[in-house]
Amino acid sequence: MLKKLLRKKETTETFLSPITGNVVKMEDVPDEVFSQKLMGDGVAIEPTEGIVVAPFDGEVAQFFQTKHAVGIRGTNGLEVLIHIGLETVALNGEGFEGFVEQGDHVKAGDKLVAFDLELIKAKADTVISPVVITNGEMVESLIKSEEKVVAHGESVLLTVKMK
């Protein structure tokens, strides 16, 4: 009985899509760091509009000065990196507008970043945007949505069961 009381409670995190667009398998992302899941597992989205929202309640754990990527830590410890396009760090913030700062607490659906989709299409390698769980060692199971098109703040992108 005592063992059952001391055992950590299982938690499952429903993870809304942070971006509206077409779902791309992580293995199909044209960058080996992401396609080989060197940073972690997840999915990618080819955006059809330039808004990124919080996928769940949590804290902005990292917000790059160039605003091309943001890391969110959920209330249960899940950490995710949302990377807008590839090689967008080279834009040095051009085309990006941030609405949060590192340390801010956010709710699912809160606007994090707006970006100029056409500018990124013109100047970056691709607009495909990886959404990666960066602390996969804390994840027991990961269920990826089978939807082909997702809407930010509405569509369930991932369901994660934490260890």
OpenMM code with the backbone's topology and positions (N, CA, C; nanometers):
from openmm import Vec3, app, unit

residues = "MET LEU LYS LYS LEU LEU ARG LYS LYS GLU THR THR GLU THR PHE LEU SER PRO ILE THR GLY ASN VAL VAL LYS MET GLU ASP VAL PRO ASP GLU VAL PHE SER GLN LYS LEU MET GLY ASP GLY VAL ALA ILE GLU PRO THR GLU GLY ILE VAL VAL ALA PRO PHE ASP GLY GLU VAL ALA GLN PHE PHE GLN THR LYS HIS ALA VAL GLY ILE ARG GLY THR ASN GLY LEU GLU VAL LEU ILE HIS ILE GLY LEU GLU THR VAL ALA LEU ASN GLY GLU GLY PHE GLU GLY PHE VAL GLU GLN GLY ASP HIS VAL LYS ALA GLY ASP LYS LEU VAL ALA PHE ASP LEU GLU LEU ILE LYS ALA LYS ALA ASP THR VAL ILE SER PRO VAL VAL ILE THR ASN GLY GLU MET VAL GLU SER LEU ILE LYS SER GLU GLU LYS VAL VAL ALA HIS GLY GLU SER VAL LEU LEU THR VAL LYS MET LYS".split()
positions = [
    Vec3(0.0826, -0.1199, 0.0000),
    Vec3(0.0000, 0.0000, 0.0000),
    Vec3(0.0869, 0.1263, 0.0000),
    Vec3(0.1883, 0.1292, 0.0867),
    Vec3(0.2764, 0.2453, 0.0947),
    Vec3(0.3472, 0.2677, -0.0387),
    Vec3(0.3873, 0.1580, -0.1060),
    Vec3(0.4524, 0.1689, -0.2357),
    Vec3(0.3630, 0.2414, -0.3360),
    Vec3(0.2342, 0.2079, -0.3347),
    Vec3(0.1398, 0.2728, -0.4265),
    Vec3(0.1289, 0.4216, -0.3969),
    Vec3(0.1305, 0.4586, -0.2701),
    Vec3(0.1195, 0.5996, -0.2327),
    Vec3(0.2435, 0.6785, -0.2726),
    Vec3(0.3597, 0.6132, -0.2682),
    Vec3(0.4848, 0.6818, -0.2991),
    Vec3(0.5126, 0.6888, -0.4494),
    Vec3(0.4462, 0.6033, -0.5265),
    Vec3(0.4683, 0.6014, -0.6704),
    Vec3(0.4219, 0.7326, -0.7337),
    Vec3(0.5008, 0.7814, -0.8255),
    Vec3(0.4703, 0.9075, -0.8922),
    Vec3(0.3420, 0.8934, -0.9753),
    Vec3(0.2566, 0.9908, -0.9644),
    Vec3(0.1315, 0.9932, -1.0396),
    Vec3(0.1616, 1.0127, -1.1885),
    Vec3(0.0990, 0.9298, -1.2736),
    Vec3(0.1169, 0.9436, -1.4178),
    Vec3(0.0482, 1.0708, -1.4659),
    Vec3(0.1115, 1.1375, -1.5595),
    Vec3(0.0489, 1.2548, -1.6177),
    Vec3(0.0519, 1.2444, -1.7690),
    Vec3(-0.0552, 1.2879, -1.8294),
    Vec3(-0.0646, 1.2913, -1.9743),
    Vec3(-0.0873, 1.4358, -2.0148),
    Vec3(-0.0102, 1.4814, -2.1110),
    Vec3(-0.0175, 1.6195, -2.1593),
    Vec3(-0.0748, 1.6188, -2.3009),
    Vec3(-0.1841, 1.6894, -2.3205),
    Vec3(-0.2375, 1.7113, -2.4549),
    Vec3(-0.1746, 1.8386, -2.5071),
    Vec3(-0.1236, 1.8304, -2.6246),
    Vec3(-0.0358, 1.9298, -2.6807),
    Vec3(-0.1026, 1.9847, -2.8064),
    Vec3(-0.1515, 2.1086, -2.8013),
    Vec3(-0.2176, 2.1694, -2.9166),
    Vec3(-0.1141, 2.2156, -3.0190),
    Vec3(-0.1572, 2.2216, -3.1420),
    Vec3(-0.0663, 2.2690, -3.2455),
    Vec3(-0.0326, 2.4157, -3.2210),
    Vec3(0.0965, 2.4506, -3.2232),
    Vec3(0.1339, 2.5907, -3.2052),
    Vec3(0.1254, 2.6724, -3.3341),
    Vec3(0.1103, 2.6021, -3.4477),
    Vec3(0.1138, 2.6680, -3.5792),
    Vec3(0.0022, 2.6092, -3.6656),
    Vec3(-0.0584, 2.6921, -3.7492),
    Vec3(-0.1558, 2.6446, -3.8473),
    Vec3(-0.0815, 2.6058, -3.9746),
    Vec3(-0.1137, 2.4870, -4.0255),
    Vec3(-0.0492, 2.4447, -4.1493),
    Vec3(-0.0580, 2.2959, -4.1731),
    Vec3(0.0291, 2.2480, -4.2589),
    Vec3(0.0330, 2.1082, -4.3000),
    Vec3(0.1364, 2.0318, -4.2174),
    Vec3(0.0950, 1.9173, -4.1641),
    Vec3(0.1833, 1.8362, -4.0798),
    Vec3(0.2857, 1.7650, -4.1675),
    Vec3(0.4105, 1.7665, -4.1199),
    Vec3(0.5223, 1.7011, -4.1875),
    Vec3(0.5871, 1.6062, -4.0862),
    Vec3(0.6153, 1.4833, -4.1272),
    Vec3(0.6835, 1.3889, -4.0384),
    Vec3(0.8229, 1.4416, -4.0072),
    Vec3(0.8662, 1.4203, -3.8850),
    Vec3(0.9988, 1.4675, -3.8444),
    Vec3(1.1073, 1.4094, -3.9359),
    Vec3(1.0893, 1.2866, -3.9776),
    Vec3(1.1874, 1.2214, -4.0652),
    Vec3(1.1982, 1.2904, -4.2010),
    Vec3(1.0966, 1.3686, -4.2381),
    Vec3(1.0955, 1.4370, -4.3674),
    Vec3(1.1437, 1.5816, -4.3613),
    Vec3(1.1855, 1.6273, -4.2444),
    Vec3(1.2380, 1.7636, -4.2307),
    Vec3(1.3745, 1.7689, -4.2990),
    Vec3(1.3973, 1.8659, -4.3885),
    Vec3(1.5231, 1.8720, -4.4644),
    Vec3(1.6407, 1.9292, -4.3846),
    Vec3(1.6616, 1.8739, -4.2664),
    Vec3(1.7738, 1.9121, -4.1810),
    Vec3(1.8018, 1.7916, -4.0918),
    Vec3(1.9236, 1.7390, -4.0982),
    Vec3(1.9571, 1.6158, -4.0262),
    Vec3(1.9404, 1.6259, -3.8752),
    Vec3(1.9643, 1.7422, -3.8188),
    Vec3(1.9494, 1.7576, -3.6738),
    Vec3(1.8070, 1.7231, -3.6327),
    Vec3(1.7107, 1.7649, -3.7133),
    Vec3(1.5702, 1.7369, -3.6829),
    Vec3(1.5258, 1.6017, -3.7376),
    Vec3(1.5594, 1.5702, -3.8621),
    Vec3(1.5104, 1.4463, -3.9239),
    Vec3(1.5650, 1.3218, -3.8546),
    Vec3(1.6845, 1.3325, -3.7994),
    Vec3(1.7416, 1.2189, -3.7265),
    Vec3(1.7095, 1.2260, -3.5771),
    Vec3(1.6270, 1.3228, -3.5394),
    Vec3(1.5772, 1.3399, -3.4034),
    Vec3(1.6909, 1.3580, -3.3018),
    Vec3(1.7965, 1.4283, -3.3437),
    Vec3(1.9098, 1.4527, -3.2549),
    Vec3(1.8732, 1.5453, -3.1395),
    Vec3(1.7743, 1.6328, -3.1616),
    Vec3(1.7278, 1.7219, -3.0553),
    Vec3(1.6104, 1.6617, -2.9799),
    Vec3(1.5452, 1.5626, -3.0413),
    Vec3(1.4289, 1.4995, -2.9808),
    Vec3(1.3250, 1.4662, -3.0856),
    Vec3(1.2185, 1.4019, -3.0409),
    Vec3(1.1117, 1.3594, -3.1304),
    Vec3(1.0011, 1.4649, -3.1331),
    Vec3(0.9157, 1.4544, -3.2313),
    Vec3(0.8032, 1.5457, -3.2452),
    Vec3(0.7500, 1.5395, -3.3860),
    Vec3(0.7015, 1.6519, -3.4347),
    Vec3(0.6537, 1.6648, -3.5724),
    Vec3(0.6961, 1.8024, -3.6229),
    Vec3(0.6704, 1.8263, -3.7494),
    Vec3(0.6966, 1.9590, -3.8049),
    Vec3(0.5698, 2.0056, -3.8745),
    Vec3(0.5634, 2.1343, -3.8951),
    Vec3(0.4475, 2.1939, -3.9614),
    Vec3(0.4977, 2.2889, -4.0694),
    Vec3(0.4381, 2.2779, -4.1875),
    Vec3(0.4637, 2.3750, -4.2934),
    Vec3(0.3554, 2.4809, -4.2788),
    Vec3(0.3893, 2.5980, -4.2247),
    Vec3(0.2881, 2.6982, -4.1909),
    Vec3(0.2120, 2.7530, -4.3116),
    Vec3(0.0844, 2.7812, -4.2871),
    Vec3(0.0036, 2.8513, -4.3873),
    Vec3(-0.0337, 2.9904, -4.3378),
    Vec3(0.0042, 3.0219, -4.2136),
    Vec3(-0.0084, 3.1582, -4.1616),
    Vec3(0.1010, 3.1808, -4.0588),
    Vec3(0.1337, 3.3066, -4.0339),
    Vec3(0.2500, 3.3421, -3.9547),
    Vec3(0.2261, 3.3715, -3.8077),
    Vec3(0.1683, 3.2749, -3.7371),
    Vec3(0.1448, 3.2931, -3.5930),
    Vec3(0.1888, 3.1669, -3.5201),
    Vec3(0.2526, 3.1847, -3.4054),
    Vec3(0.2880, 3.0732, -3.3176),
    Vec3(0.2223, 3.0991, -3.1829),
    Vec3(0.1522, 2.9973, -3.1306),
    Vec3(0.0873, 3.0084, -3.0001),
    Vec3(0.1419, 2.9012, -2.9062),
    Vec3(0.1191, 2.9203, -2.7786),
    Vec3(0.1619, 2.8217, -2.6790),
    Vec3(0.0811, 2.6934, -2.6960),
    Vec3(0.1490, 2.5781, -2.7003),
    Vec3(0.0784, 2.4514, -2.7190),
    Vec3(0.0136, 2.3980, -2.5910),
    Vec3(0.0562, 2.4505, -2.4770),
    Vec3(0.0031, 2.4098, -2.3467),
    Vec3(0.0388, 2.5160, -2.2439),
    Vec3(-0.0173, 2.5044, -2.1250),
    Vec3(0.0155, 2.5970, -2.0164),
    Vec3(0.1589, 2.5727, -1.9718),
    Vec3(0.2309, 2.6787, -1.9445),
    Vec3(0.3681, 2.6615, -1.8979),
    Vec3(0.4424, 2.7928, -1.8877),
    Vec3(0.5736, 2.7810, -1.9004),
    Vec3(0.6635, 2.8958, -1.8880),
    Vec3(0.7523, 2.9038, -2.0113),
    Vec3(0.7797, 3.0252, -2.0562),
    Vec3(0.8736, 3.0438, -2.1659),
    Vec3(1.0126, 3.0176, -2.1082),
    Vec3(1.0670, 2.9014, -2.1418),
    Vec3(1.1961, 2.8596, -2.0870),
    Vec3(1.3117, 2.9207, -2.1653),
    Vec3(1.2880, 2.9457, -2.2934),
    Vec3(1.3917, 3.0022, -2.3780),
    Vec3(1.3253, 3.0792, -2.4909),
    Vec3(1.3733, 3.2003, -2.5147),
    Vec3(1.3242, 3.2770, -2.6287),
    Vec3(1.4456, 3.3402, -2.6940),
    Vec3(1.4766, 3.2899, -2.8120),
    Vec3(1.5964, 3.3343, -2.8806),
    Vec3(1.5856, 3.4815, -2.9180),
    Vec3(1.6961, 3.5527, -2.9083),
    Vec3(1.7000, 3.6963, -2.9384),
    Vec3(1.6531, 3.7238, -3.0814),
    Vec3(1.6772, 3.6297, -3.1708),
    Vec3(1.6383, 3.6445, -3.3103),
    Vec3(1.4911, 3.6079, -3.3332),
    Vec3(1.4241, 3.5627, -3.2295),
    Vec3(1.2805, 3.5320, -3.2286),
    Vec3(1.2409, 3.4205, -3.3246),
    Vec3(1.3370, 3.3440, -3.3749),
    Vec3(1.3079, 3.2358, -3.4691),
    Vec3(1.2708, 3.1049, -3.3988),
    Vec3(1.2890, 3.1003, -3.2676),
    Vec3(1.2594, 2.9783, -3.1926),
    Vec3(1.2247, 3.0138, -3.0489),
    Vec3(1.1367, 2.9308, -2.9917),
    Vec3(1.0942, 2.9521, -2.8533),
    Vec3(1.0808, 2.8156, -2.7857),
    Vec3(1.1256, 2.8094, -2.6614),
    Vec3(1.1133, 2.6873, -2.5822),
    Vec3(1.0122, 2.7080, -2.4705),
    Vec3(0.9223, 2.6114, -2.4539),
    Vec3(0.8194, 2.6186, -2.3502),
    Vec3(0.8362, 2.4986, -2.2574),
    Vec3(0.8269, 2.5224, -2.1265),
    Vec3(0.8295, 2.4158, -2.0264),
    Vec3(0.6905, 2.4069, -1.9650),
    Vec3(0.6275, 2.2913, -1.9806),
    Vec3(0.4936, 2.2700, -1.9265),
    Vec3(0.4946, 2.2574, -1.7757),
    Vec3(0.3777, 2.2658, -1.7170),
    Vec3(0.3655, 2.2577, -1.5716),
    Vec3(0.4094, 2.1215, -1.5179),
    Vec3(0.4095, 2.0181, -1.6041),
    Vec3(0.4546, 1.8856, -1.5608),
    Vec3(0.6000, 1.8584, -1.5989),
    Vec3(0.6702, 1.9578, -1.6519),
    Vec3(0.8115, 1.9423, -1.6846),
    Vec3(0.8408, 1.9155, -1.8312),
    Vec3(0.7381, 1.8899, -1.9126),
    Vec3(0.7595, 1.8652, -2.0552),
    Vec3(0.8199, 1.9901, -2.1190),
    Vec3(0.9253, 1.9702, -2.1978),
    Vec3(0.9908, 2.0826, -2.2651),
    Vec3(0.9814, 2.0661, -2.4155),
    Vec3(0.9421, 2.1724, -2.4832),
    Vec3(0.9279, 2.1678, -2.6286),
    Vec3(0.9955, 2.2891, -2.6907),
    Vec3(1.0565, 2.2657, -2.8057),
    Vec3(1.1168, 2.3721, -2.8843),
    Vec3(1.0339, 2.3885, -3.0110),
    Vec3(0.9926, 2.5105, -3.0388),
    Vec3(0.9213, 2.5428, -3.1627),
    Vec3(1.0179, 2.6267, -3.2459),
    Vec3(1.0632, 2.5705, -3.3574),
    Vec3(1.1650, 2.6334, -3.4412),
    Vec3(1.0992, 2.6768, -3.5717),
    Vec3(1.0868, 2.8061, -3.5946),
    Vec3(1.0169, 2.8590, -3.7113),
    Vec3(1.1092, 2.8577, -3.8327),
    Vec3(1.0788, 2.7700, -3.9277),
    Vec3(1.1609, 2.7567, -4.0476),
    Vec3(1.2977, 2.6993, -4.0161),
    Vec3(1.3785, 2.6840, -4.1207),
    Vec3(1.5147, 2.6336, -4.1043),
    Vec3(1.6133, 2.7379, -4.1540),
    Vec3(1.7228, 2.7511, -4.0822),
    Vec3(1.8259, 2.8521, -4.1101),
    Vec3(1.7708, 2.9937, -4.0979),
    Vec3(1.6677, 3.0088, -4.0153),
    Vec3(1.6066, 3.1409, -3.9952),
    Vec3(1.6833, 3.2242, -3.8932),
    Vec3(1.7723, 3.1622, -3.8197),
    Vec3(1.8558, 3.2396, -3.7270),
    Vec3(1.9359, 3.3445, -3.8062),
    Vec3(1.9700, 3.3123, -3.9303),
    Vec3(2.0474, 3.4039, -4.0151),
    Vec3(1.9705, 3.5315, -4.0493),
    Vec3(1.8391, 3.5296, -4.0325),
    Vec3(1.7593, 3.6499, -4.0589),
    Vec3(1.7763, 3.7543, -3.9479),
    Vec3(1.8369, 3.7132, -3.8373),
    Vec3(1.8679, 3.8033, -3.7267),
    Vec3(1.7456, 3.8821, -3.6785),
    Vec3(1.6318, 3.8149, -3.6733),
    Vec3(1.5101, 3.8775, -3.6224),
    Vec3(1.4224, 3.9413, -3.7276),
    Vec3(1.4743, 3.9588, -3.8494),
    Vec3(1.3952, 4.0205, -3.9565),
    Vec3(1.2725, 3.9328, -3.9855),
    Vec3(1.1562, 3.9950, -3.9847),
    Vec3(1.0333, 3.9229, -4.0159),
    Vec3(0.9663, 3.8575, -3.8963),
    Vec3(1.0228, 3.8741, -3.7773),
    Vec3(0.9674, 3.8128, -3.6565),
    Vec3(0.9269, 3.9197, -3.5553),
    Vec3(0.8174, 3.8957, -3.4854),
    Vec3(0.7744, 3.9840, -3.3771),
    Vec3(0.7401, 3.8976, -3.2566),
    Vec3(0.8055, 3.9237, -3.1450),
    Vec3(0.7813, 3.8463, -3.0237),
    Vec3(0.6766, 3.9111, -2.9346),
    Vec3(0.5984, 3.8272, -2.8675),
    Vec3(0.4947, 3.8756, -2.7762),
    Vec3(0.5181, 3.8303, -2.6326),
    Vec3(0.6271, 3.7563, -2.6094),
    Vec3(0.6601, 3.7069, -2.4755),
    Vec3(0.8092, 3.7266, -2.4510),
    Vec3(0.8464, 3.7055, -2.3256),
    Vec3(0.9868, 3.7081, -2.2881),
    Vec3(1.0173, 3.5835, -2.2069),
    Vec3(1.1443, 3.5495, -2.2021),
    Vec3(1.1853, 3.4350, -2.1215),
    Vec3(1.1374, 3.4552, -1.9784),
    Vec3(1.0798, 3.3503, -1.9210),
    Vec3(1.0289, 3.3572, -1.7847),
    Vec3(0.8795, 3.3862, -1.7755),
    Vec3(0.8194, 3.4317, -1.8853),
    Vec3(0.6752, 3.4575, -1.8846),
    Vec3(0.5970, 3.3276, -1.8687),
    Vec3(0.4860, 3.3352, -1.7974),
    Vec3(0.3935, 3.2223, -1.7874),
    Vec3(0.2883, 3.2395, -1.8952),
    Vec3(0.2586, 3.1304, -1.9655),
    Vec3(0.1635, 3.1352, -2.0763),
    Vec3(0.0574, 3.0270, -2.0590),
    Vec3(-0.0551, 3.0510, -2.1214),
    Vec3(-0.1655, 2.9544, -2.1274),
    Vec3(-0.1733, 2.9015, -2.2702),
    Vec3(-0.2238, 2.7801, -2.2855),
    Vec3(-0.2421, 2.7227, -2.4185),
    Vec3(-0.3187, 2.8219, -2.5057),
    Vec3(-0.2659, 2.8490, -2.6246),
    Vec3(-0.3302, 2.9412, -2.7186),
    Vec3(-0.2791, 3.0835, -2.7128),
    Vec3(-0.1999, 3.1192, -2.6096),
    Vec3(-0.1437, 3.2544, -2.6028),
    Vec3(-0.0469, 3.2759, -2.7194),
    Vec3(-0.0536, 3.3946, -2.7810),
    Vec3(0.0350, 3.4267, -2.8927),
    Vec3(0.1783, 3.4439, -2.8413),
    Vec3(0.2719, 3.3738, -2.9070),
    Vec3(0.4132, 3.3820, -2.8716),
    Vec3(0.4916, 3.4659, -2.9723),
    Vec3(0.4707, 3.4360, -3.1001),
    Vec3(0.5481, 3.5000, -3.2072),
    Vec3(0.4584, 3.5174, -3.3301),
    Vec3(0.4783, 3.6278, -3.4003),
    Vec3(0.4204, 3.6447, -3.5335),
    Vec3(0.5385, 3.6525, -3.6297),
    Vec3(0.5193, 3.5985, -3.7496),
    Vec3(0.6284, 3.6024, -3.8465),
    Vec3(0.5732, 3.6260, -3.9867),
    Vec3(0.6575, 3.6871, -4.0694),
    Vec3(0.6224, 3.7183, -4.2075),
    Vec3(0.6498, 3.5947, -4.2918),
    Vec3(0.5452, 3.5205, -4.3194),
    Vec3(0.5569, 3.3930, -4.3899),
    Vec3(0.6218, 3.4103, -4.5275),
    Vec3(0.5818, 3.5118, -4.6002),
    Vec3(0.6364, 3.5323, -4.7351),
    Vec3(0.7852, 3.5680, -4.7303),
    Vec3(0.8250, 3.6486, -4.6333),
    Vec3(0.9661, 3.6846, -4.6189),
    Vec3(1.0495, 3.5600, -4.5882),
    Vec3(0.9989, 3.4753, -4.5000),
    Vec3(1.0732, 3.3539, -4.4653),
    Vec3(1.0805, 3.2594, -4.5850),
    Vec3(0.9715, 3.2484, -4.6604),
    Vec3(0.9748, 3.1658, -4.7820),
    Vec3(1.0830, 3.2159, -4.8775),
    Vec3(1.0982, 3.3477, -4.8863),
    Vec3(1.1938, 3.4080, -4.9797),
    Vec3(1.3380, 3.4001, -4.9314),
    Vec3(1.3586, 3.4099, -4.7998),
    Vec3(1.4954, 3.4252, -4.7492),
    Vec3(1.5525, 3.3067, -4.6720),
    Vec3(1.4694, 3.2140, -4.6278),
    Vec3(1.5196, 3.1006, -4.5488),
    Vec3(1.5228, 2.9746, -4.6348),
    Vec3(1.5879, 2.8707, -4.5832),
    Vec3(1.5945, 2.7435, -4.6558),
    Vec3(1.4554, 2.6853, -4.6778),
    Vec3(1.3717, 2.6910, -4.5761),
    Vec3(1.2354, 2.6394, -4.5832),
    Vec3(1.1548, 2.6978, -4.4681),
    Vec3(1.0221, 2.6997, -4.4843),
    Vec3(0.9351, 2.7456, -4.3755),
    Vec3(0.8952, 2.6300, -4.2843),
    Vec3(0.9294, 2.5059, -4.3214),
    Vec3(0.8943, 2.3914, -4.2374),
    Vec3(0.9477, 2.4166, -4.0969),
    Vec3(0.8582, 2.4013, -3.9980),
    Vec3(0.8880, 2.4403, -3.8603),
    Vec3(0.8785, 2.3206, -3.7653),
    Vec3(0.9928, 2.2686, -3.7208),
    Vec3(0.9923, 2.1564, -3.6278),
    Vec3(0.9371, 2.1948, -3.4905),
    Vec3(0.8630, 2.1028, -3.4324),
    Vec3(0.8095, 2.1148, -3.2972),
    Vec3(0.8622, 1.9909, -3.2242),
    Vec3(0.9605, 2.0120, -3.1356),
    Vec3(1.0402, 1.9019, -3.0817),
    Vec3(1.0313, 1.8939, -2.9302),
    Vec3(1.0107, 1.7741, -2.8785),
    Vec3(1.0195, 1.7509, -2.7340),
    Vec3(1.1665, 1.7327, -2.7027),
    Vec3(1.2227, 1.8245, -2.6254),
    Vec3(1.3674, 1.8244, -2.6022),
    Vec3(1.4106, 1.7467, -2.4789),
    Vec3(1.3154, 1.7029, -2.3975),
    Vec3(1.3525, 1.6212, -2.2815),
    Vec3(1.2788, 1.4867, -2.2888),
    Vec3(1.3021, 1.4177, -2.3992),
    Vec3(1.2373, 1.2900, -2.4261),
    Vec3(1.2604, 1.1835, -2.3213),
    Vec3(1.3663, 1.1982, -2.2409),
    Vec3(1.3927, 1.1003, -2.1353),
    Vec3(1.2819, 1.0992, -2.0303),
    Vec3(1.2006, 1.2030, -2.0267),
    Vec3(1.0887, 1.2107, -1.9316),
    Vec3(0.9579, 1.1590, -1.9912),
    Vec3(0.9625, 1.1198, -2.1187),
    Vec3(0.8418, 1.0778, -2.1894),
    Vec3(0.8329, 0.9252, -2.1928),
    Vec3(0.7188, 0.8745, -2.1479),
    Vec3(0.6952, 0.7310, -2.1548),
    Vec3(0.6397, 0.6916, -2.2914),
    Vec3(0.5442, 0.7692, -2.3416),
    Vec3(0.4897, 0.7417, -2.4743),
    Vec3(0.4469, 0.8716, -2.5414),
    Vec3(0.4493, 0.8669, -2.6733),
    Vec3(0.4195, 0.9835, -2.7549),
    Vec3(0.3243, 0.9405, -2.8658),
    Vec3(0.2073, 1.0021, -2.8708),
    Vec3(0.1109, 0.9736, -2.9771),
    Vec3(0.1024, 1.0978, -3.0645),
    Vec3(0.1346, 1.0790, -3.1922),
    Vec3(0.1320, 1.1901, -3.2876),
    Vec3(-0.0026, 1.1915, -3.3592),
    Vec3(-0.0548, 1.3104, -3.3800),
    Vec3(-0.1813, 1.3265, -3.4510),
    Vec3(-0.1692, 1.2690, -3.5916),
    Vec3(-0.2768, 1.2131, -3.6395),
    Vec3(-0.2789, 1.1641, -3.7773),
    Vec3(-0.3403, 1.2664, -3.8714),
    Vec3(-0.3732, 1.3839, -3.8173),
    Vec3(-0.4280, 1.4923, -3.9003),
    Vec3(-0.3202, 1.5385, -3.9981),
    Vec3(-0.3632, 1.5765, -4.1165),
    Vec3(-0.2699, 1.6272, -4.2187),
    Vec3(-0.2601, 1.7793, -4.2148),
    Vec3(-0.3682, 1.8436, -4.1669),
    Vec3(-0.3733, 1.9892, -4.1558),
    Vec3(-0.4167, 2.0221, -4.0136),
    Vec3(-0.3454, 2.1154, -3.9490),
    Vec3(-0.3756, 2.1519, -3.8103),
    Vec3(-0.3947, 2.3023, -3.7978),
    Vec3(-0.4717, 2.3402, -3.6958),
    Vec3(-0.4966, 2.4816, -3.6677),
    Vec3(-0.4361, 2.5167, -3.5321),
    Vec3(-0.3618, 2.6274, -3.5267),
    Vec3(-0.2970, 2.6659, -3.4012),
    Vec3(-0.4007, 2.6882, -3.2904),
    Vec3(-0.3690, 2.6343, -3.1736),
    Vec3(-0.4543, 2.6523, -3.0569),
    Vec3(-0.5813, 2.5696, -3.0572),
    Vec3(-0.6044, 2.4911, -3.1620),
    Vec3(-0.7269, 2.4116, -3.1732),
    Vec3(-0.7005, 2.2626, -3.1904),
    Vec3(-0.6163, 2.2265, -3.2856),
    Vec3(-0.5908, 2.0862, -3.3174),
    Vec3(-0.4950, 2.0235, -3.2167),
    Vec3(-0.5259, 1.9012, -3.1740),
    Vec3(-0.4322, 1.8273, -3.0891),
    Vec3(-0.3218, 1.7747, -3.1802),
    Vec3(-0.1976, 1.8124, -3.1504),
    Vec3(-0.0826, 1.7720, -3.2313),
    Vec3(-0.0172, 1.6472, -3.1730),
    Vec3(0.0008, 1.6475, -3.0406),
    Vec3(0.0655, 1.5363, -2.9717),
    Vec3(-0.0052, 1.5073, -2.8396),
    Vec3(-0.0007, 1.3820, -2.8005),
    Vec3(-0.0437, 1.3433, -2.6660),
    Vec3(0.0773, 1.2742, -2.6050),
    Vec3(0.1213, 1.3254, -2.4912),
    Vec3(0.2438, 1.2780, -2.4291),
    Vec3(0.2113, 1.2227, -2.2904),
    Vec3(0.2552, 1.1007, -2.2657),
    Vec3(0.2441, 1.0419, -2.1324),
    Vec3(0.3818, 1.0512, -2.0682),
    Vec3(0.3868, 1.1203, -1.9560),
    Vec3(0.5137, 1.1411, -1.8859),
    Vec3(0.5459, 1.0226, -1.7968),
    Vec3(0.6752, 0.9991, -1.7753),
    Vec3(0.7191, 0.8915, -1.6843),
    Vec3(0.6907, 0.9305, -1.5425),
] * unit.nanometer
topology = app.Topology()
chain = topology.addChain("A")
for resn in residues:
    res = topology.addResidue(resn, chain)
    for name in ("N", "CA", "C"):
        topology.addAtom(name, app.Element.getBySymbol(name[0]), res)
